[in-house]
C-alpha cells in the first residue's frame, strides 16, 4: 500500500511554536509503516527500504535510528537490572547530552544542577533478586546440569544449602485437593528426606486439569505454596519439582529461575527439573523399575508415595542482590521569569525482557525476547526527538525570552508498577508544586488510520481551549476520551495535583506485551507526527504566561491501555482481558511484596480492614509480587472472596478476606 503524506510548513519562530517536518512525498507504507520484511522486492531487487528512507524527512530517518536501536535484541527487552537496560539508559543519556541538555539530579544537595555536581541518572531501589552462586545435583553416578534450557535450576522458592539425603516421590504434593484428594498416605513422614513432586495438579489423558473445566487452566492447588509447605511440615529437608510430562501448559517446557527477592515459601532448598531430567532421576532412584510417566499416572489417582534408593547430593547457593533502577533525566533550563517552573515530557524506557512477567503470550512467556518496539521504544524515541528540537529552539530564543524549564524523562520500571515515575513524583529535583504540566508518551508506534488518543485535557483549567488550535493543525486524527486514562507514568504526577496529557495509539493491537512487538511493524511517519504534536504543545506551554490550574478527577475510568487491550481481545487478537474487578489500593512496589500507599474509600480493601503501610504478601496462600497481583486481579470475578496475607507495619502478620466487586471507578 502506498502511504502518501502531505507537505507541511517549515519551522516557525519559537514565539509561535512549530511542527518541524521536511517534505514527505510518496512513501512505500509497507516499509516505513506496518509490514517491512525484506530489503528487495521479488521482481527486480530494488532496495525498497533505502528508497523509502530517501523519500521521508530527516526526522523520520532519525526516529527510525532511535527506534531500531532501542528495540534491537542487543537491548535484551530493556528489563531493569539487565545489561540491555543499561545500554538503553546509556543511549538515551548520550542523546540528551548531544542535544545540549544538562544533568538534573543533584549528587550534592548543597550544589545546584549541572556540571559535576549533578547526574542524568536518578537511582531508586527496585527490591532485590536472588543470584545463584552454586548449583549441583547428583544421584549415584547420575549428574545433572544446571541452567535454563538444561536439566535443572535452583529456584527462589526455597533457600540455599547443601544436602545429602534420600529421595521420596510424593506425587503432586497436594495436601487437600478436591473430593478429599491427597498426595500423601496417612502418616507419611519425610523427616531428613528430599521430596520429589510433580508440577501442576492431577490431569486427564489430554494433560488438562481434572479439577477445572477450562483447558490450560489450573486450580489454586497447582500453586507452589501449598505443596512446599506440605512437604516442609512433614520434615523434608529439600524439594525437587519436576515438570509433569504431557501437561497441556507451555510452561512444562520451561524452568523457573531464582526469581525476585521475595521471601522463600519454605526454608529448604528447592530445585526445578525438566521432564527429561525427571525421567533420569526416577530411573536412577528406582533402579530402572519405574518410569516418570508411570508415577504420574499413579499420582493422578491419589497417594503414590515411592521411596527411592540411593542418596541425592544437592548444592544450592543463593544470595540476595539489590536491584537498583534508574530514571534518565535531562534538563533544558528555562529563561527569564518562567525559568523556575517545569514541564515534564516523559516516556517509560523499560520493557519486559524475556517476558517472565507481564507477557500476554502464554506460550512464549519467559522463553522469547519481548522487544517492546511500540511499548515503549516508540515513545522513548519520540522523547529524544522532541528534546533535540526544543533545545535548538531555546538556544535560538536568546536571553530575553521567558521560557519554562523542561525535564525530559525516560522512566524505569513502569511495567512493574509505575515505579520510576512514582519515585520521581515523591523525590523531584525541584518542589513538585513548581511542576506545572506532565506529558506522557506510551505506545505511539502503531498508529492506524492516523488515529492517536490524547487524554487529560480536563485535568487543567483552560487546557482544552489551549490545545484545540494545536490539535487542529496536526495531520493526525486526535481522539480525546471523555475521561482521563490511567495506568501509565502520568498517573504518578496526576496524584500530586498536576495537569497531565497522555498520548497512546487509539486502536490497540494484539502484539502488545508479546514477542511480536517488533520494530518492523512500526509506523514511523505517524509516530513522528505524534512526537511533533507533543513538541508543539510543550513549546507553546513553555511560553504561556499562566499555568493550568489542576482540576480534580472525581471518577477515573479504567486504564486506556487495559481498555484497548480488551478491545484487541474481543477482536480475536489473543490478548487476555483486563481486570474487571476492583480491589481498592494504591500500591508501591517493594522488596518483600506490595506496600499499600493508599486505600479507596468504600472499596473492598477498605471494607476488609486493610490499612496504609500494610504489606501484602500472599493471595489465597500463594506469594505474589506486584506483577503477580495484577495477574490475579485479571483472573478474578466480582463476588470472589480472596484471603490476603498481610504484614502490618508493627510486624504483626494477619490474613484478611477481601470480597471483590465489579470495577466501576477508583483504583
C-alpha positions as CSV (number, residue, x, y, z in Angstrom):
1,X,0.0,0.0,0.0
2,X,1.3,3.4,-0.9
3,X,1.3,5.9,2.0
4,X,1.0,9.5,0.8
5,X,1.9,12.3,3.2
6,X,1.0,16.0,2.9
7,X,3.6,18.7,2.7
8,X,3.9,20.6,5.9
9,X,5.1,24.1,6.8
10,X,8.8,24.7,7.7
11,X,9.8,25.6,11.3
12,X,8.1,28.7,12.6
13,X,9.7,31.1,15.1
14,X,9.9,30.0,18.7
15,X,7.4,32.5,19.8
16,X,4.7,30.8,17.7
17,X,5.7,27.1,18.3
18,X,6.5,24.7,15.5
19,X,5.9,21.4,13.7
20,X,9.1,20.5,12.0
21,X,8.8,18.0,9.2
22,X,10.7,18.1,6.0
23,X,8.7,17.4,2.8
24,X,7.5,13.9,2.6
25,X,6.1,12.8,-0.8
26,X,5.2,9.3,-1.7
27,X,6.3,6.6,0.9
28,X,6.1,2.8,0.5
29,X,4.0,2.3,3.5
30,X,4.8,-1.5,3.8
31,X,8.3,-0.5,4.6
32,X,8.0,2.6,6.7
33,X,4.6,1.7,8.1
34,X,3.4,-1.7,9.0
35,X,4.8,-4.7,7.2
36,X,8.5,-4.4,6.2
37,X,10.1,-7.8,5.9
38,X,12.7,-7.6,3.2
39,X,15.0,-5.0,1.5
40,X,14.3,-6.1,-2.0
41,X,11.2,-6.9,-3.9
42,X,10.7,-10.2,-5.8
43,X,10.8,-8.6,-9.2
44,X,13.9,-6.7,-9.8
45,X,15.8,-6.5,-6.5
46,X,15.0,-2.8,-5.9
47,X,16.2,-1.6,-2.5
48,X,12.7,-0.6,-1.2
49,X,13.8,0.3,2.3
50,X,16.6,2.5,1.1
51,X,14.2,4.2,-1.4
52,X,11.7,4.8,1.4
53,X,14.2,6.3,3.7
54,X,15.5,8.6,1.0
55,X,12.0,9.9,0.4
56,X,11.0,10.7,4.0
57,X,12.1,13.6,6.2
58,X,15.4,13.6,8.1
59,X,13.3,13.5,11.3
60,X,11.7,10.2,10.2
61,X,15.1,8.8,9.5
62,X,16.4,9.9,12.9
63,X,13.3,8.5,14.6
64,X,13.9,5.2,12.7
65,X,17.5,5.1,14.1
66,X,16.4,5.6,17.7
67,X,13.6,3.2,17.4
68,X,15.6,0.4,15.8
69,X,18.4,0.7,18.3
70,X,16.2,0.7,21.4
71,X,14.1,-2.3,20.1
72,X,17.1,-4.3,19.0
73,X,17.9,-7.7,20.6
74,X,21.1,-6.0,21.9
75,X,18.9,-4.2,24.4
76,X,17.5,-7.5,25.8
77,X,14.0,-6.2,26.1
78,X,15.1,-3.4,28.4
79,X,14.3,-5.2,31.6
80,X,15.6,-3.2,34.7
81,X,18.7,-4.8,36.2
82,X,19.9,-6.3,32.8
83,X,22.8,-5.2,30.7
84,X,20.4,-4.4,28.0
85,X,18.6,-1.8,30.1
86,X,22.0,-0.3,31.0
87,X,22.7,0.1,27.3
88,X,19.3,1.7,26.7
89,X,19.9,4.2,29.5
90,X,23.4,5.0,28.1
91,X,21.9,5.6,24.7
92,X,19.2,8.0,26.0
93,X,21.8,9.9,28.1
94,X,24.1,10.1,25.1
95,X,21.4,11.6,23.0
96,X,20.4,14.1,25.8
97,X,24.0,15.2,26.1
98,X,24.3,15.6,22.4
99,X,21.3,17.8,22.3
100,X,22.7,20.1,24.9
101,X,20.5,19.1,27.9
102,X,22.2,19.2,31.3
103,X,22.1,16.7,34.1
104,X,19.3,17.4,36.6
105,X,19.7,15.1,39.5
106,X,21.8,16.6,42.3
107,X,24.6,14.5,43.6
108,X,25.4,17.0,46.3
109,X,22.3,18.6,47.9
110,X,24.4,21.8,48.6
111,X,25.2,22.2,44.9
112,X,22.9,23.3,42.0
113,X,22.1,21.2,39.0
114,X,24.6,21.0,36.2
115,X,28.3,20.1,35.8
116,X,30.0,17.6,38.0
117,X,27.5,18.2,40.9
118,X,24.7,16.5,39.0
119,X,23.8,13.4,37.0
120,X,21.5,12.3,34.2
121,X,20.5,9.3,36.4
122,X,18.1,9.2,39.3
123,X,18.6,5.8,41.1
124,X,15.9,4.1,43.2
125,X,15.6,0.8,44.9
126,X,13.6,-1.8,43.0
127,X,13.8,-4.5,45.6
128,X,16.2,-7.4,45.3
129,X,16.7,-10.6,43.2
130,X,18.2,-14.0,44.0
131,X,21.6,-14.8,42.5
132,X,22.7,-18.4,42.2
133,X,26.2,-18.8,43.4
134,X,26.4,-22.6,43.4
135,X,24.3,-25.4,41.8
136,X,24.8,-29.1,41.8
137,X,22.6,-32.2,41.7
138,X,23.9,-35.8,41.7
139,X,22.3,-39.2,42.4
140,X,24.7,-42.1,42.4
141,X,26.6,-42.0,39.1
142,X,24.0,-39.6,37.5
143,X,24.8,-35.9,37.5
144,X,22.5,-33.1,36.2
145,X,23.4,-29.8,34.5
146,X,22.3,-26.5,35.9
147,X,20.8,-23.7,33.9
148,X,17.7,-22.7,31.9
149,X,17.3,-25.0,28.9
150,X,19.3,-27.6,30.7
151,X,18.4,-30.2,33.4
152,X,17.6,-28.1,36.5
153,X,17.6,-24.8,38.1
154,X,17.9,-23.6,41.7
155,X,14.8,-21.6,42.5
156,X,14.0,-18.7,44.8
157,X,11.0,-20.7,46.2
158,X,13.4,-22.0,48.9
159,X,16.8,-21.2,50.4
160,X,20.4,-22.1,49.8
161,X,22.0,-25.1,51.4
162,X,23.9,-28.4,51.0
163,X,22.2,-31.7,51.3
164,X,23.0,-35.4,51.1
165,X,19.7,-37.3,51.7
166,X,17.4,-40.0,50.3
167,X,14.6,-39.1,47.8
168,X,10.9,-39.8,48.2
169,X,8.4,-39.3,45.4
170,X,5.2,-37.7,46.7
171,X,3.1,-37.2,43.6
172,X,1.8,-33.7,43.2
173,X,2.5,-32.9,46.8
174,X,-1.1,-31.7,47.4
175,X,-2.3,-31.9,51.0
176,X,-6.1,-31.5,50.5
177,X,-7.5,-31.4,47.0
178,X,-11.0,-31.7,45.6
179,X,-13.1,-34.7,46.6
180,X,-10.8,-35.5,49.5
181,X,-7.8,-36.0,47.2
182,X,-4.4,-36.1,48.9
183,X,-1.0,-37.0,47.6
184,X,0.1,-38.3,51.0
185,X,-0.6,-41.6,52.7
186,X,-1.6,-41.4,56.3
187,X,1.4,-40.9,58.5
188,X,3.8,-40.0,55.6
189,X,7.0,-38.8,57.3
190,X,9.6,-37.0,55.2
191,X,12.0,-36.2,58.0
192,X,15.5,-35.9,56.7
193,X,14.4,-36.7,53.1
194,X,14.2,-34.8,49.8
195,X,10.7,-34.7,48.4
196,X,10.3,-35.2,44.7
197,X,7.0,-33.7,43.5
198,X,5.2,-33.0,40.2
199,X,4.3,-29.6,38.8
200,X,0.6,-28.6,38.4
201,X,-2.2,-31.0,39.6
202,X,-4.0,-34.2,38.6
203,X,-4.7,-34.2,34.9
204,X,-6.7,-36.2,32.3
205,X,-5.3,-38.0,29.3
206,X,-5.1,-34.7,27.4
207,X,-3.0,-33.1,30.0
208,X,-5.8,-30.8,31.3
209,X,-6.7,-30.4,35.0
210,X,-9.2,-32.8,36.4
211,X,-10.5,-30.0,38.7
212,X,-11.2,-27.2,36.3
213,X,-13.4,-27.0,33.2
214,X,-11.2,-24.7,31.1
215,X,-8.4,-26.2,29.0
216,X,-5.0,-24.9,30.0
217,X,-6.1,-23.6,33.4
218,X,-5.4,-24.9,36.9
219,X,-6.9,-24.5,40.3
220,X,-5.1,-22.8,43.1
221,X,-3.9,-26.2,44.4
222,X,-1.5,-26.3,41.5
223,X,0.5,-23.5,43.1
224,X,3.8,-24.0,44.8
225,X,2.9,-22.5,48.2
226,X,0.7,-25.3,49.5
227,X,2.9,-28.1,48.1
228,X,6.2,-26.8,49.5
229,X,4.6,-26.0,52.9
230,X,3.1,-29.5,53.0
231,X,6.4,-31.3,52.4
232,X,8.3,-29.0,54.8
233,X,5.8,-29.6,57.5
234,X,6.4,-33.3,57.1
235,X,10.1,-32.8,57.8
236,X,11.5,-32.7,54.2
237,X,15.0,-31.1,54.1
238,X,14.8,-30.3,50.4
239,X,12.3,-30.4,47.4
240,X,12.7,-31.2,43.7
241,X,9.8,-30.1,41.5
242,X,9.6,-32.0,38.2
243,X,7.8,-30.7,35.1
244,X,4.9,-33.1,34.6
245,X,5.2,-34.9,31.2
246,X,2.2,-34.4,29.0
247,X,0.8,-31.4,30.8
248,X,-1.2,-29.1,28.5
249,X,0.7,-26.0,29.5
250,X,3.6,-24.3,27.7
251,X,5.4,-23.9,31.0
252,X,6.0,-27.6,31.0
253,X,9.0,-26.9,28.7
254,X,10.5,-24.2,30.9
255,X,12.4,-24.0,34.2
256,X,12.0,-21.4,36.9
257,X,14.9,-19.2,37.6
258,X,15.9,-17.9,41.0
259,X,13.3,-15.2,40.7
260,X,12.8,-12.0,42.5
261,X,14.0,-11.3,46.0
262,X,10.7,-12.1,47.8
263,X,10.6,-14.4,50.8
264,X,11.1,-18.1,50.3
265,X,8.0,-20.3,50.6
266,X,9.9,-22.9,52.5
267,X,13.2,-22.8,54.4
268,X,14.6,-25.7,52.4
269,X,16.5,-25.8,49.0
270,X,14.1,-26.1,46.1
271,X,15.2,-27.3,42.7
272,X,13.2,-27.5,39.4
273,X,13.8,-30.3,37.0
274,X,12.8,-30.7,33.3
275,X,10.7,-33.7,32.4
276,X,13.7,-35.4,30.7
277,X,15.8,-34.9,33.7
278,X,13.0,-36.2,35.9
279,X,12.9,-39.4,33.8
280,X,16.6,-39.9,34.5
281,X,16.2,-39.1,38.2
282,X,13.4,-41.6,38.6
283,X,15.3,-44.3,36.7
284,X,18.4,-43.7,38.8
285,X,16.3,-43.7,42.1
286,X,14.3,-46.8,41.3
287,X,17.0,-48.9,39.6
288,X,15.1,-48.6,36.3
289,X,12.0,-50.3,37.7
290,X,9.8,-47.2,37.4
291,X,9.2,-44.5,34.8
292,X,8.2,-40.9,35.4
293,X,5.0,-41.3,33.3
294,X,4.1,-44.4,35.4
295,X,4.5,-42.4,38.6
296,X,2.5,-39.5,37.1
297,X,-0.4,-41.8,36.3
298,X,-0.5,-43.2,39.8
299,X,-0.3,-39.7,41.2
300,X,-3.3,-38.6,39.2
301,X,-5.4,-41.1,41.3
302,X,-4.2,-40.0,44.7
303,X,-1.4,-41.0,47.1
304,X,1.5,-42.5,45.3
305,X,4.4,-42.2,47.7
306,X,7.5,-44.1,46.5
307,X,10.7,-44.4,48.4
308,X,13.8,-44.2,46.2
309,X,17.1,-45.8,46.7
310,X,20.4,-44.1,47.0
311,X,21.2,-40.6,48.3
312,X,21.0,-37.4,46.3
313,X,23.5,-34.6,46.9
314,X,22.3,-31.1,46.4
315,X,24.3,-27.9,46.5
316,X,22.2,-24.7,46.2
317,X,23.9,-21.4,46.7
318,X,21.6,-18.3,46.8
319,X,22.4,-14.7,47.5
320,X,20.1,-11.7,47.5
321,X,21.3,-8.9,45.3
322,X,19.8,-5.4,45.4
323,X,18.2,-4.2,42.2
324,X,18.7,-0.5,41.6
325,X,16.8,1.0,38.7
326,X,17.4,4.5,37.3
327,X,15.3,7.2,35.6
328,X,17.2,9.1,32.9
329,X,16.5,12.8,33.3
330,X,17.8,15.6,31.1
331,X,17.1,19.3,31.9
332,X,16.5,22.0,29.4
333,X,17.0,25.1,31.5
334,X,14.3,27.8,31.2
335,X,14.8,31.5,30.7
336,X,13.5,34.7,32.3
337,X,10.6,34.9,34.6
338,X,9.3,31.4,33.9
339,X,12.6,29.5,34.4
340,X,11.7,28.2,37.9
341,X,8.6,26.4,36.6
342,X,8.9,22.9,35.0
343,X,7.2,21.0,32.2
344,X,7.8,17.2,32.2
345,X,7.9,15.3,28.9
346,X,8.3,11.6,29.6
347,X,8.0,8.1,28.4
348,X,8.9,4.8,30.0
349,X,12.2,3.3,28.7
350,X,11.8,-0.2,30.2
351,X,10.0,-3.3,28.9
352,X,9.6,-7.0,29.8
353,X,12.9,-8.6,28.8
354,X,12.1,-12.3,28.1
355,X,8.5,-11.8,29.4
356,X,8.9,-13.7,32.6
357,X,6.2,-11.3,34.0
358,X,3.6,-9.3,32.2
359,X,3.7,-11.3,29.0
360,X,0.4,-11.8,27.1
361,X,1.8,-14.7,25.2
362,X,1.4,-17.7,27.4
363,X,3.2,-20.0,25.1
364,X,6.4,-17.9,24.9
365,X,6.4,-16.1,28.3
366,X,9.9,-16.4,29.8
367,X,11.2,-18.0,26.6
368,X,11.4,-15.4,23.9
369,X,12.7,-11.8,23.7
370,X,9.9,-9.2,24.1
371,X,11.5,-6.3,22.1
372,X,8.9,-3.7,23.1
373,X,9.2,-1.7,19.9
374,X,5.8,0.0,20.3
375,X,5.8,-0.4,24.1
376,X,7.8,1.8,24.5
377,X,10.8,2.2,22.3
378,X,8.4,4.3,20.2
379,X,7.6,6.7,23.0
380,X,11.3,6.9,24.1
381,X,12.4,7.7,20.6
382,X,9.8,10.4,20.4
383,X,11.1,12.0,23.6
384,X,14.7,12.0,22.3
385,X,13.4,13.7,19.1
386,X,11.4,16.4,21.0
387,X,14.3,17.1,23.3
388,X,16.7,17.8,20.4
389,X,14.2,20.1,18.7
390,X,13.3,22.1,21.8
391,X,17.0,22.5,22.8
392,X,17.7,24.1,19.4
393,X,14.7,26.4,19.8
394,X,15.7,27.5,23.3
395,X,19.2,28.3,22.1
396,X,17.8,30.4,19.2
397,X,15.4,32.2,21.5
398,X,18.1,34.3,23.2
399,X,18.4,35.5,26.8
400,X,15.4,37.9,26.6
401,X,12.8,35.1,26.2
402,X,10.6,33.8,29.0
403,X,10.5,30.0,28.9
404,X,9.8,27.3,31.4
405,X,12.4,24.7,32.1
406,X,11.6,21.3,30.6
407,X,12.5,17.9,32.1
408,X,12.8,15.1,29.6
409,X,12.5,11.7,31.4
410,X,13.0,8.1,30.5
411,X,11.3,6.3,33.3
412,X,12.4,2.9,34.5
413,X,10.3,0.0,36.0
414,X,7.0,1.3,34.6
415,X,5.9,-2.2,33.6
416,X,6.2,-3.5,37.2
417,X,4.1,-0.7,38.7
418,X,4.9,2.9,37.6
419,X,7.9,2.7,39.9
420,X,10.2,5.2,38.2
421,X,7.6,7.9,37.8
422,X,6.3,7.3,41.3
423,X,9.8,7.7,42.7
424,X,10.3,11.0,40.9
425,X,7.0,12.4,41.9
426,X,8.0,11.8,45.5
427,X,11.6,12.8,45.0
428,X,11.5,15.7,42.5
429,X,14.6,17.8,41.6
430,X,12.5,20.9,42.5
431,X,9.4,21.4,44.6
432,X,6.6,19.4,43.0
433,X,4.3,22.4,43.0
434,X,6.7,24.0,40.6
435,X,5.9,21.3,38.1
436,X,3.0,22.7,36.0
437,X,2.3,20.1,33.3
438,X,3.3,16.5,32.6
439,X,3.1,15.0,29.1
440,X,3.5,11.2,28.7
441,X,4.1,9.1,25.6
442,X,3.3,5.4,25.9
443,X,3.0,3.4,22.6
444,X,2.8,5.8,19.6
445,X,4.4,3.4,17.1
446,X,1.4,1.5,15.7
447,X,-0.9,4.4,14.8
448,X,-3.6,3.1,12.5
449,X,-5.6,5.4,10.1
450,X,-3.7,8.3,11.7
451,X,-5.7,8.0,14.9
452,X,-3.9,9.0,18.1
453,X,-5.6,9.1,21.6
454,X,-4.9,12.2,23.7
455,X,-6.4,12.3,27.1
456,X,-6.1,14.6,30.0
457,X,-7.4,17.9,28.7
458,X,-9.9,18.0,31.5
459,X,-7.1,17.9,34.2
460,X,-6.2,21.5,33.7
461,X,-8.5,24.6,33.7
462,X,-8.2,26.1,30.2
463,X,-6.2,23.3,28.9
464,X,-8.7,22.1,26.3
465,X,-9.1,25.6,24.8
466,X,-5.3,25.9,24.7
467,X,-5.0,22.5,22.9
468,X,-7.7,23.0,20.3
469,X,-5.8,25.0,17.7
470,X,-2.7,22.8,18.1
471,X,-4.8,19.6,17.6
472,X,-6.5,21.2,14.6
473,X,-3.1,21.8,12.9
474,X,-1.9,18.2,13.3
475,X,-2.2,15.8,10.4
476,X,-3.3,13.2,12.8
477,X,-6.9,12.4,13.8
478,X,-6.8,13.1,17.5
479,X,-9.2,11.0,19.6
480,X,-9.9,12.6,23.0
481,X,-11.5,10.2,25.5
482,X,-14.3,11.6,27.7
483,X,-12.3,10.9,30.9
484,X,-8.7,10.8,32.0
485,X,-6.9,7.5,31.3
486,X,-4.7,5.7,33.8
487,X,-2.1,3.0,34.2
488,X,0.9,4.8,32.8
489,X,3.5,7.2,34.2
490,X,1.4,10.3,34.1
491,X,-0.8,8.8,36.8
492,X,2.1,9.4,39.4
493,X,2.0,13.1,38.6
494,X,-1.7,13.5,38.5
495,X,-1.8,12.1,42.0
496,X,0.3,15.0,43.0
497,X,-2.2,17.5,41.7
498,X,-0.6,18.2,38.3
499,X,-2.3,18.6,35.0
500,X,-1.3,15.7,32.6
501,X,-1.6,14.8,29.0
502,X,-1.3,11.2,27.8
503,X,-0.8,10.1,24.2
504,X,-1.2,6.5,23.0
505,X,-2.4,4.7,19.9
506,X,-6.2,4.9,19.6
507,X,-6.5,1.4,18.1
508,X,-4.9,-1.3,20.1
509,X,-3.1,-4.3,18.7
510,X,-2.7,-7.9,20.0
511,X,1.1,-7.8,19.7
512,X,1.2,-5.7,22.9
513,X,3.4,-7.4,25.6
514,X,4.3,-10.3,23.2
515,X,7.5,-11.2,21.3
516,X,5.7,-9.9,18.2
517,X,6.0,-6.2,19.2
518,X,8.9,-5.7,16.8
519,X,10.4,-2.6,15.0
520,X,9.5,-3.7,11.5
521,X,5.8,-3.1,12.3
522,X,6.2,0.5,13.5
523,X,4.6,3.3,11.5
524,X,7.5,5.7,11.6
525,X,5.8,8.6,9.8
526,X,2.8,8.9,12.0
527,X,4.9,8.3,15.1
528,X,6.9,11.4,14.2
529,X,3.6,13.3,13.7
530,X,2.7,12.3,17.2
531,X,6.1,13.5,18.5
532,X,5.6,16.8,16.7
533,X,2.2,17.2,18.3
534,X,3.8,16.9,21.8
535,X,6.6,19.2,20.7
536,X,4.1,21.8,19.6
537,X,2.2,21.6,22.8
538,X,5.3,21.6,25.0
539,X,6.8,24.6,23.2
540,X,3.6,26.6,23.4
541,X,3.0,25.7,27.1
542,X,6.6,26.7,27.9
543,X,5.9,30.2,26.7
544,X,2.3,30.6,28.2
545,X,2.3,33.2,30.9
546,X,-0.2,31.3,33.1
547,X,-0.1,27.7,34.1
548,X,-3.2,25.5,34.0
549,X,-4.8,25.1,37.5
550,X,-5.3,21.4,38.3
551,X,-8.9,20.0,38.1
552,X,-9.5,17.0,40.4
553,X,-10.9,14.0,38.6
554,X,-13.7,12.6,40.7
555,X,-14.3,9.5,38.7
556,X,-11.5,7.8,36.8
557,X,-12.2,5.3,34.2
558,X,-10.3,2.1,33.6
559,X,-6.9,2.2,32.1
560,X,-6.7,3.3,28.5
561,X,-4.1,0.5,27.9
562,X,-6.3,-2.1,29.5
563,X,-9.4,-0.9,27.7
564,X,-7.6,-1.1,24.4
565,X,-6.3,-4.5,25.3
566,X,-9.8,-5.7,25.9
567,X,-10.9,-4.4,22.5
568,X,-8.0,-6.2,20.9
569,X,-9.0,-9.4,22.8
570,X,-12.6,-9.1,21.7
571,X,-11.4,-8.8,18.1
572,X,-9.8,-12.2,18.4
573,X,-6.3,-10.9,18.7
574,X,-5.5,-13.3,21.6
575,X,-4.7,-10.6,24.3
576,X,-6.2,-11.5,27.7
577,X,-8.9,-9.4,29.2
578,X,-8.1,-6.6,31.6
579,X,-9.2,-6.7,35.2
580,X,-12.9,-6.3,35.7
581,X,-12.9,-6.2,39.5
582,X,-12.0,-3.6,42.0
583,X,-9.7,-4.2,44.9
584,X,-9.1,-0.6,46.1
585,X,-5.5,0.0,46.9
586,X,-2.8,2.2,45.5
587,X,0.3,0.1,45.8
588,X,4.0,0.7,45.8
589,X,6.4,-2.0,44.6
590,X,8.8,-3.0,47.3
591,X,11.4,-5.7,48.2
592,X,9.1,-8.0,50.1
593,X,5.7,-7.7,48.5
594,X,3.3,-4.8,47.9
595,X,3.1,-1.9,50.3
596,X,-0.3,-0.1,50.5
597,X,0.2,3.6,49.8
598,X,-3.5,4.5,49.8
599,X,-6.9,2.9,50.0
600,X,-10.1,3.9,48.1
601,X,-12.9,4.7,50.5
602,X,-15.7,2.2,50.3
603,X,-13.6,-0.2,48.3
604,X,-13.3,-4.0,49.0
605,X,-9.9,-3.3,50.6
606,X,-11.3,-0.7,52.9
607,X,-14.2,-2.9,53.9
608,X,-11.8,-5.8,54.7
609,X,-9.8,-3.5,57.0
610,X,-6.6,-3.1,55.0
611,X,-4.6,-0.1,56.2
612,X,-2.0,2.2,54.8
613,X,1.6,0.7,55.0
614,X,0.2,-2.9,55.1
615,X,2.5,-5.2,53.1
616,X,0.5,-7.7,51.0
617,X,2.5,-10.9,50.7
618,X,0.1,-13.7,49.6
619,X,-3.1,-14.2,47.6
620,X,-5.1,-17.3,48.7
621,X,-1.8,-18.7,50.2
622,X,0.3,-18.0,47.1
623,X,3.2,-15.5,47.4
624,X,2.7,-12.5,45.0
625,X,4.6,-9.5,43.8
626,X,3.0,-6.6,42.1
627,X,3.0,-8.2,38.7
628,X,1.5,-11.4,40.1
629,X,-1.1,-9.4,42.0
630,X,-2.1,-7.7,38.8
631,X,-2.5,-11.1,37.0
632,X,-4.6,-12.4,39.9
633,X,-7.0,-9.4,39.6
634,X,-7.3,-10.0,35.8
635,X,-8.4,-13.6,36.5
636,X,-10.9,-12.7,39.3
637,X,-14.6,-12.1,39.1
638,X,-17.0,-9.8,41.0
639,X,-18.0,-11.6,44.2
640,X,-14.9,-13.7,44.6
641,X,-13.6,-14.0,48.1
642,X,-9.8,-13.7,48.4
643,X,-7.8,-14.4,51.5
644,X,-4.9,-11.9,51.5
645,X,-1.8,-12.4,53.7
646,X,-0.7,-9.1,55.2
647,X,2.2,-8.0,57.3
648,X,1.4,-4.9,59.3
649,X,3.8,-2.0,59.9
650,X,4.1,-3.3,63.5
651,X,5.3,-6.6,62.3
652,X,2.1,-8.4,63.0
653,X,1.0,-11.0,60.4
654,X,-2.7,-11.3,59.6
655,X,-4.9,-12.8,56.9
656,X,-8.0,-10.8,55.8
657,X,-10.8,-11.8,53.5
658,X,-11.5,-9.4,50.6
659,X,-14.7,-9.7,48.7
660,X,-14.1,-8.3,45.2
661,X,-16.6,-6.2,43.4
662,X,-17.1,-5.0,39.9
663,X,-14.9,-2.2,38.7
664,X,-16.8,1.0,38.3
665,X,-14.3,3.6,39.1
666,X,-11.4,4.1,41.5
667,X,-8.2,2.0,41.8
